[in-house]
Amino acid sequence: MSICGPFDPSFSDLPDTMPVFPLSGALLLPRGHLPLNIFEPRYLNMITDALGQDRMIGMVQPRPDGRNTYHMDPDNPPVFQTGCAGRITAFSETDDGRFLITLTGVCRFNIIEELPMQKGGYRAVLGDFAAWKDDLLLPSPDLQPIDRDRLRQAMEGYFAQHSLRSCWDTLSDTDDEMLVTAIAMGCRLSPLEKQALLECASLYDRGDMLTTLLEMAAHPRAPQTATN
């Protein structure tokens, strides 16, 4: 494995605490690029604060059943325990008061505990990166390669099912990690499926799971009819 680019933080640079942005269906993976349109006041505050510090934000997903359980603050439902920290690598302001940013994935983390609500109205956590520290290294070329032929067939079936134009020709020249990352982040999968992809232990596992999910999405099960 090799170390990433000159602007990427080392393990010792990762923050103990960070703001988190709970966003259902949004998947950020290490070295992936996630564009975000920020308009809610508390998240405008979060971005402003992050820009003045280390530019790091944790992307997490609310649990799908979080709003259906008893919770003191329905606007801040429980979240999954694993997220991915991203660094703000592009930023612009709009005339109508929004921020347009790009987060570049750095390293996954596990939430140890949620901290008190921050002054700007956004959430923050104490995170542990230790279990995912290999995210900071580029995958070794000696690792088991993904099955590109199977992934291509699954992706083309998925795009045809959803009446979308395939982007395989654009992505096929990229390495395995960027190929899997771009497809996993870009496809319309459920929050639970995206969380499962986030928590995969290896690139091969993520590629295999992604292929299976696309195959399932391309061949949806027929609705069951009631029988007597």
KEGU-493554 format. One record per residue: x negated, y, z of N, C-alpha, C in turn; residue in three letters. Coordinates in steps of 0.02 Angstrom, whole numbers, plus 50000, padded with zeros to 5 digits. Each point is the difference from the previous one (the first is absolute). Example, Ala and Ser with C-alpha at 12.3 -4.5 7.8 and 13.67 -1.06 7.14 Angstrom:
! residues 2
493404971650390500455005950000499555006050000Ala/500185005349964499585005950003500395005550037Ser/
//
This chain:
! residues 228
499584994050000500425006050000499565006350000Met/500265005449973499635006249999500405005650031Ser/499655005150022500325005750031500335004349946Ile/500535003450019500385004149952499645006649986Cys/500375005049975499705006249976499735004550054Gly/499655005349978499665004550048500465004050044Pro/500625001049979500475004050040500434995750046Phe/499944993449994500414995650041499724999550071Asp/500445000250050499764999650070499724993150017Pro/499534999950046499764993750027500454997950057Ser/499884994050026500434997550054499985004650061Phe/499415002750015499935004450058500355006749990Ser/500165001749938500345006349986500764999450007Asp/500264994050004500734999150003500265002650067Leu/500565003649999500255003250061500334995050047Pro/499955001350065500354996050049500755001349998Asp/500175006349989500705002049996500125003449934Thr/500604999349974500165003349936500755001049994Met/500205005149962500715000849985500234994449954Pro/500634998250004500274994949956500615002749963Val/500074997649939500555001949956500424993849987Phe/500554999150035500434994249987500415001149937Pro/499904995649951500355000949936500164993149973Leu/500644998449998500224993449978499854998949926Ser/499724994149985499864998349931499365002949972Gly/499655003950039499375003049977499424995550022Ala/499624997649953499444995650014499355003649983Leu/499555000550048499335002549988499514994550016Leu/499564998549953499494994950008499315003249996Leu/499494996950030499335002849996499795001449927Pro/499775006149989499775002549936500575001349950Arg/500624999050022500575001949959500145007450007Gly/500375002849952500155007249999500765000850003His/500235003450052500725000950011500185007449997Leu/500365002249947500235007049997500615001050044Pro/500025005550035500555001450046500245007249991Leu/500655000850002500325006649997500245001650070Asn/499685004850034500145001450070500435006350006Ile/500594999250030500455005850005500325000750069Phe/500034994650039500315000450066499545003950047Glu/500285004750041499585004350041499494996350043Pro/500204994650033499534996650044499424997049962Arg/500124997849938499464997149960499585005449966Tyr/500295005849988499595005749979499515001850056Leu/500254999950062499555001250057499464994750005Asn/500194993849988499524994550004499445000849948Met/500195001749939499495000949948499555005950016Ile/500295005550023499605005850018499504998350055Thr/500224996350050499544998050055499464995349975Asp/500204995249957499514995249975499475003449957Ala/500205004949960499525003649959499495003850042Leu/500205002050060499545003550044499574995550042Gly/500104993449993499614995250039499634995149953Gln/500194993750002499644995049960500374997949937Asp/500575003149986500404998649940500274992949998Arg/500044996750059500224993050003500724999650025Met/500404995849967500694998950018500144992549995Ile/500374997350047500194993049997500674999149967Gly/500034996049947500644998449968500274993650032Met/500625000450025500334994350030500714999649973Val/500304994250006500694999149979500464999150060Gln/500585003350001500504998450050500234992849991Pro/500154996850056500294993249994500705000649970Arg/500174995649953500655000649967500605000150048Pro/499944996550057500554999850048499915005350055Asp/499525004549991499845004750053500575004850017Gly/500405001849951500545004850012500644996550025Arg/499984993450001500584996350024499934997750072Asn/499445001650031499894998250069500055006150044Thr/500104998850064500055005650046499335003550003Tyr/500015006449985499385003949999500185007150020His/499595002950044500165006650027499985005449946Met/499604999149949499945005049947500094996649932Asp/500595000349971500134996549937499595002849942Pro/499735006050006499595002849947499294997450002Asp/499834996250053499334997250006500064992650019Asn/500224995849952500124992950015499344996250011Pro/500054994150029499404995850009499674998649933Pro/499344999250001499624998849938499634993350006Val/499794997449943499574994150000499355001750036Phe/499694994950028499395001050040499375000849957Gln/500044998449936499425000749957500145005249946Thr/499535004649992500055005149948499335000849966Gly/499945005149958499375001449965499855007450006Cys/499405001550023499785007050004499795002549932Ala/500215006149984499815003049937499695006850011Gly/499585002049954499665006550003500295004549946Arg/500165006250017500275004749952499435001849951Ile/500074997949938499485001249950500225004949946Thr/500635001950001500255005249954500575003750036Ala/500035006549989500485004150036500175006249959Phe/500655001549996500225006349969500645002350032Ser/500135006549995500615003050026500465001749942Glu/500665000050015500485002049949500335006650020Thr/500295003449952500315006450014500614999450045Asp/500304994150004500594999250042499834996950068Asp/499375000150020499824998250069499864992650011Gly/499824996349948499834993050008499254999049993Arg/499754994350025499324997949989500024993949953Phe/499574999949951499904994149958499314997350016Leu/499984994050026499364997250021499894993149970Ile/499394997850001499834993149984499624997150059Thr/500244994450025499644996350051499614994349968Leu/499374999550017499604994349977499914995250059Thr/500204993749990499974995250054499294998750024Gly/499914999750066499344999150029499944993250035Val/500434998850050499954993850039500664998850036Cys/500204993750004500594998250038499865000450074Arg/500535000550039499935000550072500614996750034Phe/499904998150062500544997650042500165005350053Asn/500635001250011500205005050050499934997050070Ile/499605003350041499944997950070500575002950041Ile/500125006449991500565003250034500185006549963Glu/500625002050006500215006449972499915005450052Glu/499745005749978499855005650044500615004550006Leu/500015004550049500555004850005500075004149935Pro/500605002249987500135003949940499525006049997Met/499725001149942499525005549992500365006849998Gln/499625005350011500285006750004500375001849936Lys/499764997649943500325001649937500624995949985Gly/500184995450045500614996049992499904993449965Gly/499384998149986499864993749966499714994950049Tyr/499994993849979499784994550043499264998649991Arg/499704997250052499294998249998499904993650040Ala/499474996449983499884993550033499264999350018Val/499894995550047499334997550014499924993749959Leu/499514999949955499934994549953499354996150010Gly/500014993749979499434995650004499844997549930Asp/499415001849974499794998249932499594993649999Phe/499804997350058499504994750003500184993949958Ala/500634998050002500204993949964499965000849924Ala/499985006249977500025001449928499385003749975Trp/499454999850037499415004049983499714998249932Lys/500124993949975499754998249934500335003949944Asp/500565003550015500325004249950499525005549976Asp/499515001750041499535005349982499484997849950Leu/499984993549985499524997349953500354997949936Leu/499665000949944500274997649937500004992449998Leu/500504996949972500014992749995499394997349963Pro/499754994550024499424996949967500214996849934Ser/499595000649949500164996749936500014992450005Pro/499734997350055499994992850010500654997250030Asp/500465004550019500624997750029500434996549947Leu/500454995850024500454996349954500405005049959Gln/499974999549934500375004849957500744998650001Pro/500395005249986500724999149994500164996849933Ile/500594997149995500234996949938500315005449957Asp/499605003149957500245005649960500534998049949Arg/499934994149971500504997849950500694999350032Asp/500014996950059500644999150035500285006850022Arg/499565004450024500235006650021500275004049941Leu/499674999649943500245003649940500694997549980Arg/500104993449999500654997449981500545002050049Gln/499834999950065500485002150051500175007349993Ala/499505004149987500115007249994500425001649938Met/499854996849945500395001349939500734997850008Glu/500104994350035500684997950014500375004850045Gly/499645002550051500295004950046500205006449964Tyr/499555002549958500155006249964500574999149951Phe/500034994349967500554998749954500664999650037Ala/500014996850059500614999450040500265006850021Gln/499545004850013500195006650024499995005349944His/499974997749938500025004549942499475005450004Ser/499394997950019499445004650006499474998149949Leu/499605004849983499454998749953499404997450038Arg/499724994549978499434997050034499395004649995Ser/499625000250055499395004050000499384995550004Cys/500094993649981499444995350006499405002249959Trp/500125002649939499445002049957499585005450033Asp/500335004450039499645005350034499594997450058Thr/500254994850034499684997650061499534994149988Leu/500054996749943499654993649992499245000650003Ser/499735005949986499275000850000499735001650070Asp/500445000850049499775001650068499794993650036Thr/499635000850055499804994250039500604997150037Asp/499904994150030500564996550032500335004250055Asp/499595003450041500295003850055500435005749974Glu/499755003949953500395005649975500624997749962Met/499954994349966500584997249965500554998250048Leu/499834996250052500504997950049500275006050039Val/499555004550019500215005850039500495004449961Thr/499855001449937500435004349960500694996949990Ala/500024993549986500644996849988500404999550065Ile/499674998150055500344999250064500295006650024Ala/499635005449992500235006550023500545002949955Met/499984998249935500455003249953500664996549988Gly/500034993550013500614996249985500545001150054Cys/500624999349979500575001050044500154993750039Arg/499644999150054500114994250043500315002350065Leu/500284995450038500345001850062499495002050053Ser/500215003850051499545001850055499664993950032Pro/500384994650010499714994050030499484996949954Leu/500135000049935499514997349953499375004349998Glu/500105006650001499425004550000499594999250064Lys/500334999050056499634999050062499614993549999Gln/500304994949971499654993649994499385000749957Ala/500045003849945499425001249958499465003850038Leu/500215004950040499525003850039499604995650047Leu/500334995150030499694996150053499644993849974Glu/499964999049935499644994349973499275000250021Cys/499734994150017499324999750026499475001249948Ala/500124998149937499495000549949500315002549935Ser/499575002249954500235002449935500334994349962Leu/499724993950004500304994449965500714998650027Tyr/500085000250067500654998950030500505005349976Asp/499775006349997500455005449978500194999149927Arg/499514998149958500164998949930500484994349990Gly/499924994750039500444994249994500705001750024Asp/500045003650056500675001950026500335004949952Met/499635004849974500295004849953500274996449939Leu/499634995349974500224996349941500654996350015Thr/500034996850057500604996350020500605004750007Thr/499905005750031500555004850009500255002649932Leu/499545001349954500215002449934500374994549963Leu/499784993850006500354994449968500704999450028Glu/500085000750065500674999650030500435005849978Met/499715006049995500395005949980500204999649926Ala/499604996649960500164999449929500544994749987Ala/500124995750049500514994849993500455000250062His/500415005450006500435000650059500494994250005Pro/500134998150061500484994550011500705002449984Arg/500384995649968500705001749985500405000450064Ala/500485004650004500405000550061500404993750012Pro/500034998050063500384994050016500745001550002Gln/500404995349975500725000850001500304995650054Thr/500535002450029500324996350054500344993749971Ala/499944994550036500334993849979500434997550058Thr/500524996449982500444997250051499734993250022Asn/
//
